[in-house]
Amino acid sequence: MLSAGWHEGSLVIQCYGVGIYKSFGNDILVGGTASGEKITFEGVSYNLYKTSVDDVFYFGYLSGLPNDHWGPVEYPFNSSPYTIGSNSLGYNDLYRIFKVKIRFYSTSKSMAAGQRNVSGVDVIGGVFSSKGPVVSIPWSMSFLPFTFKAKGPTCKLIAPSEVKLKQVSVYKFSTLGSIVEAANFPLGVICSATIPNFEVSYAMQDVNNGLNASSNLTLTNGVGDASGLALQILDAGIPIKLSPSSSGVMGTLSGGAVSKSLSVQYIKTEPRITPGTVRGGVTVTLSYE
């Protein structure tokens, strides 16, 4: 929910000297564009209406005082027209108040951080009319354009800047595809304890070859560097695809934190391995949903 409370507007219709027991009609239509989605809020089902921003919607209701009711009647916004009649009863004058209340809402569990500029919308409108005396008064109620900023969660990545790999003999790699354990390391985040319990996902990209979408890290190729093998990072024993479009689940935040253990292994990629220094790296991107 984007709104902390209901945004309320009132329309006052007041006529003098109309005569007693005169009947008036108020034909009302919701002016927004329905999104086709609904929300249940405080036990009431509401249609969601679009704004100029894709992930910002609004819903609301009209409150009026029709004939033969001692209290106001509330009408949640929908596509059906409303007709709320009014009488001057035993008085010469007519006084009616119609209220509109709306709230803004996003269907996204986690909105992307940034500024949003929402254009104004004619929320509701109608024609207040009578045949005797002849009255026809068009009216509408709108919300004005406004701007707000969505703040993203402030979190700290928990991961070593360097992972020390085990020294192993080339003789441990008997065939192509042979693997040998190299290291373990933690991957986690710490956020504010008040942050919602988002599910945190991660994606990794090869720093030495940004186009690499395999699970084998590209190693540096310099003087004294090893060749004929690669590194793989594993999540629960499964090699991680090195692509921004491939993500793994870290877990669900609890108390603002979540972490998991990952592992690294060597894998033989060529018939012959040249001993030397093994160096590779990844960038890590986190997402919250």
C-alpha positions in Angstrom: 0.0 0.0 0.0 1.5 3.4 -1.0 -1.0 5.6 0.8 -0.8 5.8 4.6 -4.5 6.7 4.7 -7.5 7.6 2.6 -7.2 10.7 0.4 -10.5 12.5 0.6 -12.4 15.1 -1.4 -15.8 16.5 -1.0 -18.4 18.0 -3.4 -21.1 20.2 -1.9 -24.2 20.9 -3.9 -26.4 23.6 -2.5 -29.5 25.2 -4.1 -31.8 27.9 -2.7 -35.4 28.5 -3.3 -36.1 25.3 -5.2 -39.4 24.7 -3.5 -40.4 21.9 -1.2 -40.5 18.2 -2.0 -38.5 18.6 -5.3 -36.6 15.6 -6.6 -33.1 15.8 -8.0 -30.9 13.2 -9.6 -27.2 12.8 -9.7 -25.9 10.5 -12.5 -22.4 9.5 -11.6 -19.7 7.6 -13.5 -16.2 6.6 -12.5 -13.8 8.4 -14.8 -10.6 6.3 -14.5 -9.5 3.3 -16.6 -9.9 0.0 -14.9 -6.8 -2.3 -14.9 -8.8 -5.5 -14.7 -7.3 -6.4 -11.3 -8.9 -6.2 -7.9 -7.8 -5.8 -4.3 -9.5 -6.7 -1.0 -8.9 -4.0 1.6 -10.5 -3.9 5.0 -12.9 -6.6 3.9 -14.1 -4.8 0.8 -13.3 -5.8 -2.8 -12.2 -2.9 -5.0 -11.3 -2.5 -8.7 -7.8 -1.2 -9.3 -7.6 1.8 -11.7 -4.6 2.8 -13.8 -2.4 5.9 -13.4 0.2 7.2 -15.8 2.8 5.1 -14.0 2.8 1.3 -14.8 3.2 0.1 -11.2 1.0 2.7 -9.5 -2.8 2.2 -9.2 -5.6 3.6 -7.2 -8.9 2.4 -5.8 -11.7 4.1 -3.8 -15.3 4.7 -3.2 -18.0 7.3 -3.4 -20.0 8.2 -0.3 -23.4 9.9 -0.7 -26.7 10.5 1.1 -29.5 9.2 -1.2 -33.3 9.4 -0.6 -34.8 7.5 2.3 -31.4 6.9 4.0 -30.5 8.3 7.4 -26.8 7.7 6.8 -24.4 7.8 3.9 -24.2 4.9 1.4 -20.7 3.9 0.1 -20.2 2.7 -3.5 -16.8 1.2 -4.3 -15.6 2.4 -7.7 -16.7 0.2 -10.6 -17.8 0.6 -14.2 -21.5 0.8 -13.4 -23.2 4.2 -13.3 -24.6 5.4 -9.9 -27.7 7.5 -9.5 -28.1 9.1 -6.1 -31.4 10.9 -5.8 -32.0 13.8 -3.4 -35.1 15.7 -2.2 -35.6 19.2 -0.9 -38.2 17.6 1.5 -40.0 20.2 3.5 -37.6 23.0 2.9 -37.1 25.5 0.1 -33.3 24.7 0.0 -31.3 21.7 -1.0 -27.9 20.8 0.5 -26.0 17.6 -0.3 -22.4 16.5 0.3 -20.8 13.7 -1.8 -17.4 12.4 -0.7 -14.7 10.5 -2.7 -12.0 8.6 -1.0 -9.0 7.0 -2.8 -5.8 5.2 -1.9 -2.8 4.5 -4.1 -1.4 1.0 -4.4 1.3 -0.9 -6.2 0.9 -4.5 -7.3 4.7 -4.9 -7.0 5.9 -6.4 -3.8 9.1 -4.4 -4.1 9.0 -1.3 -6.3 12.2 -0.3 -8.1 13.9 2.7 -6.4 13.4 6.0 -8.2 11.2 9.0 -8.7 7.7 8.6 -10.2 5.6 11.4 -11.7 1.9 10.6 -11.6 -0.4 12.6 -13.9 -3.7 13.9 -12.7 -6.9 11.8 -13.3 -10.6 12.7 -13.4 -11.5 10.2 -10.7 -15.3 10.6 -10.9 -17.9 12.9 -12.5 -21.6 13.3 -13.1 -24.5 15.5 -13.8 -26.7 16.9 -11.1 -30.2 17.5 -12.6 -33.8 18.2 -12.1 -36.8 18.7 -14.4 -38.6 21.1 -12.2 -37.1 23.5 -11.7 -34.8 22.8 -14.6 -31.3 22.2 -13.3 -28.3 20.6 -15.1 -25.0 20.9 -13.4 -22.0 18.8 -14.7 -19.3 18.2 -12.1 -16.1 16.2 -11.7 -13.5 15.4 -9.0 -9.8 14.8 -9.8 -6.6 14.3 -8.1 -3.8 16.6 -9.1 -0.4 15.5 -10.6 2.1 14.5 -7.9 5.6 13.1 -7.5 7.0 10.6 -5.1 10.2 8.7 -4.6 10.5 5.0 -3.9 13.5 4.2 -1.8 15.2 0.9 -2.3 16.5 -1.2 0.5 19.9 -0.3 1.9 21.8 -3.5 2.3 25.4 -4.6 2.6 26.8 -7.5 0.7 28.5 -10.1 2.9 31.1 -11.9 0.8 34.9 -12.1 0.7 36.7 -9.8 -1.7 39.1 -12.7 -2.4 38.6 -16.4 -2.0 41.8 -18.4 -1.3 41.9 -21.6 -3.4 43.4 -24.9 -2.3 46.7 -25.9 -3.9 46.2 -29.2 -5.8 48.4 -31.4 -7.9 47.7 -31.6 -11.6 47.7 -35.4 -11.2 44.4 -35.2 -9.4 42.7 -34.5 -12.8 42.6 -37.8 -14.5 40.3 -37.1 -17.4 38.5 -34.2 -19.1 35.8 -32.8 -16.9 37.5 -34.0 -13.7 36.7 -31.8 -10.8 38.5 -31.1 -7.5 37.2 -29.1 -4.6 38.9 -25.7 -4.3 37.1 -23.6 -1.6 34.0 -22.6 0.2 32.7 -19.1 1.0 29.6 -17.3 2.3 27.3 -15.1 0.3 24.8 -13.0 2.2 23.3 -9.6 2.9 22.5 -7.5 6.0 19.8 -4.9 5.7 17.8 -2.8 8.1 15.9 -5.0 10.6 12.7 -3.2 9.6 12.9 -4.2 5.9 10.1 -6.5 4.7 10.9 -10.2 4.4 11.8 -10.0 0.7 13.1 -13.0 -1.2 16.7 -12.2 -2.2 18.1 -13.5 -5.5 21.6 -13.2 -7.0 23.1 -13.2 -10.4 26.8 -13.5 -11.3 28.8 -12.3 -14.3 32.3 -13.3 -15.4 34.7 -10.3 -14.9 37.1 -11.5 -17.5 34.4 -12.2 -20.2 31.1 -10.5 -19.7 29.6 -12.5 -22.6 30.4 -15.8 -20.9 27.1 -17.5 -20.2 28.5 -20.9 -19.2 29.3 -22.1 -15.7 33.1 -22.1 -16.3 34.9 -18.9 -15.2 37.4 -17.4 -17.6 40.8 -17.4 -16.0 43.4 -14.7 -16.4 46.0 -15.5 -19.1 49.3 -14.1 -18.2 52.9 -15.1 -17.3 52.8 -17.7 -14.6 49.1 -18.4 -14.9 47.7 -21.9 -15.1 45.9 -23.2 -18.2 43.8 -26.2 -19.2 41.3 -25.8 -16.4 38.6 -23.5 -15.2 36.8 -22.6 -12.0 33.1 -23.2 -11.2 31.1 -21.7 -8.4 28.4 -24.0 -7.0 25.2 -23.5 -5.2 24.1 -26.7 -3.4 26.4 -28.7 -5.6 25.1 -27.2 -8.9 27.4 -25.0 -11.0 26.1 -21.5 -11.4 25.4 -20.0 -14.8 27.5 -16.9 -15.3 24.9 -14.6 -16.8 22.9 -11.6 -15.5 19.7 -13.3 -16.8 20.4 -16.5 -14.8 19.6 -16.0 -11.1 19.7 -18.1 -8.0 17.8 -17.7 -4.8 19.7 -16.7 -1.7 16.8 -17.0 0.6 14.2 -14.9 2.4 15.2 -12.0 4.6 14.6 -12.6 8.3 15.3 -9.8 10.7 17.0 -8.0 7.7 19.6 -10.7 7.0 20.0 -13.8 4.9 23.1 -15.8 3.8 24.1 -19.1 2.3 27.3 -21.1 1.6 28.7 -21.5 -1.9 31.6 -23.6 -3.0 34.3 -23.4 -5.7 35.8 -26.3 -7.7 38.4 -26.8 -10.4 37.4 -28.5 -13.6 39.7 -29.9 -16.3 38.8 -28.3 -19.7 41.9 -29.3 -21.8 43.8 -32.6 -22.3 46.9 -31.0 -20.7 47.0 -28.8 -17.7 49.9 -26.3 -17.3 50.6 -25.6 -13.6 50.5 -22.0 -12.4 48.4 -19.4 -10.7 44.6 -19.7 -11.0 42.7 -16.4 -11.0 39.1 -15.6 -11.9 36.4 -13.3 -10.6 32.7 -12.5 -10.7 30.5 -9.5 -10.1 27.4 -10.2 -8.0 24.0 -8.5 -8.5 21.3 -8.8 -5.9 17.5 -8.4 -6.4 14.7 -8.2 -3.9 11.1 -9.3 -4.5 
